[in-house]
Amino acid sequence: MPRIDIAEQAGVGVHGRPRPTEDKVVTTGNAVVLLDGATEFRDDLPSGGWYAARLAEQLDVRLRERPDDDLSALLADAITGVTTEHDLRPGHSPSSTVAMLRWTEHRIDTLVLADSPVVVFHRSGRMDVLADDRLLALRKGGALRTRADVSRLRNAEGGFWVAEADPAAAGHALHRSLPRADVDAVLLATDGVAIGVDEYRILGWPDVLCLAREKGAAAVLDTVRAAEHDDPDGARWPRSKRHDDQAFALIDFTRK
């Protein structure tokens, strides 16, 4: 078994008040999954955290019962399970990002849907970042100026894809498989952690790996949170929340 170190920390809501985290973590004997429930602004819907928790339950069962199945197929089935059990409708349901890692004796499989990346460090020293940047590209291009824009482009061709009430979204996930013998370590992060690399640029992914190995996964969360405390009003890094929820996992294949 690889060494697994997981850390989680709640953020605040859009109004700045504390509330339970909407990030969820699934761990099985050979898999780790991070889910980030999207902040839900529609008063007639459950929260993104509610959805992420139920999707986590469905994924946990399927990963244990079908440990060799294709990850996209497992995710599609899990989305169907939540949709059916709670009578959800595509386009009018809460949603969640998905980052998945599964390993066998010989292979490692990864999957990313929406903005929670998976970072693989190879024993050769090479690094691969599996990141779904479709949502970011739309934001930077000005295509998501209103909530109506988000609703129109969610799970639509030319838009972005996320776990919601349409299992077809799983078919648009990014995925990669590689020999386990080639892998040194893997990082999974929700965007409350990845923002420290992608936007704040206070760390690079190799720095994140070193920090997590030397001081533990929680130290990575604390480093990002400390930067946000130094910019409480978002003057340096404009953002919708002072602190987002954080979930982070280090799966270290060379250290037991």
N, C-alpha and C positions, 0 to 999 in steps of 0.2 A: 504493500500500500504506500502511496505517496504521503508526504506530510501535508496536512491541510490546515490552514489558518484563516479563519473568517472573522470579520469585524463588521458591526452594524451600528448606525447612529441615526436617530431621528433628526429631521430638520425642523422647519417651521412652515406654517401655511402661508398663503399669499398675503395674508393680513398681518404676518409677523408673529402670530401666537403659536406656542407649542402645540403639537398634536401627534398622535401615534404615527410611526413611520409607515409609508406605503410601499417600501421595498420589502421583498420577501426572498428567503433563501431556502433552497431544497438541497439536501445532501442524501445520497444513497451510498451503497457500498462501492460504487464505481462511477458516480456522477455528482456534479455540483451545478446548480442552476440559480441564477440571480434574476429576479423579476422586479421591475420598477413600475408600479401603478401610476398612470398619468393623472395629474391633478384634474379633477372633474368640476366644471363650472355649471353644469346643468343640474338644477335643484331636484329634478324628478328622477335622477339616477343615483345608484350607489357610487361610492368613491372608487377611485382607481386602486386603492389599497384593498378594498373589498374584492375587486375582481382579481387582483394579483394573488390574494390568499387562496381563492378558489381554483385558480389556474395552477397554483403550486400544488394543491392537493391532488388534482387530476394528473399532473406530471409525475408526482411522486409515485403514484400507483403504477403508472405505465412504465416508468423507467425500471421499477423493480420487477414487474411481471414480464416485460419484453426488453431485456437488457441489450439485445443485439439489433433491434429494429432501427430503421432509418429515423434520425432525429426529427426531420421535417414531418414525417408521418406521425410520429408520437405527438408532436406539438399540434398538428391538425386534429388528431383524435381528442387531445385534451381540451382544445378550444371547443370542439363539438360537445364534449361532455358538460362543460360549464354552460354553454349556450342552451343546450337541451334542458338541463336540470333547472335553470333559472329563467327560461323562456325569454332569452335576450334577442334583440333585433339588430341586425347589421346597420350601422350608421346611427344607432340610438342606444349605445351601450358603453360602459366604461372600458378602459383598455390598459395594456401593460406592454413594456418592452420585455425581451427575453434574451438572456445570454446563457448558453449551455456548454458544458464540457462533460464528455464521457470517455472513459478509458477501458481498454481490455489489456490482456497480457501483451498484445502486439501492436495495438492501434489506439490512436487518440482521435476523437471526433469533436468538432466544435460547431456551434450554430449561433448566429446573431440575428435578431429581428428588432429593428429600431435602435436607439442610441445608447446601448450598453455594450461596450466592446469586450472582446476576448484577445489577450495578448500572449503569444507563444514565444518563448525563448528557446532556441535550439542549442544543442551541445556544441555546435560549431561556432557559436557566438552570434549567429544571425537572429533577428527578431522579426516576427510577423504580427501585424495588428489587423485583426478581423473586425472592421468597424462599418456599420451601416450609416452612411453619411447623407442619405436621401433627405431626411428631415432637416438636417443642417443646411444642405444646399438650398432647399426651399426657403428657409428662414433668411439666409444671406441674400437670396435673390429677390426678397420682398414679396414672395408669393403667399405668406402666411400672416398678413397684416391684421386679419380679423378672425374671430372664432368661426364665422361662416366659412372662411377660407380653409381653416383646419378641418372642419366637417366635410367639406367638398373634396379635399385632397387625401383624407384618411382612407387607406385601403382602396385606392383608385389608381388606375394607370396614369403614369406621369406624376403621381403624388408620392406618398410614403406609406409604409406598411408596418402594422403593429398588431399584436394579439388583441382581438376584440370579439365580435360575434360571428365572424366569417372565417371558417377553417381554411379557406383558400389563401389567406394571408401567409400561412406557414410555407406555402410553396414559393413565396418571394423572399424567404429568409436566406441569408448568406451562410454558407457552410464550407467546412474544410476538414479533410482527414489526412493524417500523416502517421508514419511509423512511431510507435512509442519510444523506441530506442534512440530516436533523433532528438527527443524533447528533454530539456533541462527543467523548465518550470512554466506554468501557465497562470496568468492573472485574469480575473473577471472583475468588472467594475460597473456599477450603475453610474449615471452621469453626474451624480453628486460627488463622485470621486474623480472620474475621468476629466471633469472640468479643470482640475488642478494641472493636468497635462495639456489639454487641448486649447483652453482659453486663458487661464491664469499663467500658464507656462512657468510655474515655480518648480516643477519636476519634469523629468523625462521618464518614459517607461522603464529604462534601466535603473534610474534613481529609485523608482517605486519598488522595483524588485529588491534592490539592495536594502532599502529602508525596511521593507517587510521582513526580509530575512534576518536583519540585524536587531530590529527593535519590535517586530511583530506587526501584524496587519493593522491593528488599531492606531499605530503611529502614523500610518499613511492618512487615515481619516483625520487625525489630529492636525497634521501638517496643512491639509486643505482648509480645515475649519479655522486654523489660526490665521491664515491669509485672509479669510472672509471677516474675521474679527477686526483685522487691521483696515478693512474697507467696509465699514458697517452700512454705509449709505449707497454703496454701489457706484462710487465716483470713478474708481479705477476700472472696475469690472461690472458694468451694468448687468443686472439680473433681476428676474421677477421675484425671487425670494432671497432673503439674506443668507439662509442656509437651506440647501436641499437635503433630502434624505440621502444617506450614504450606506452602501453595501459593497463589500470588497472581499475577494477570496484569493489566496495564494495556494496553488497546488504545486508542490515541490517534488519533482520526480527523482531528484538525486539526493534528497535528505529525508531520512526517516523520522 
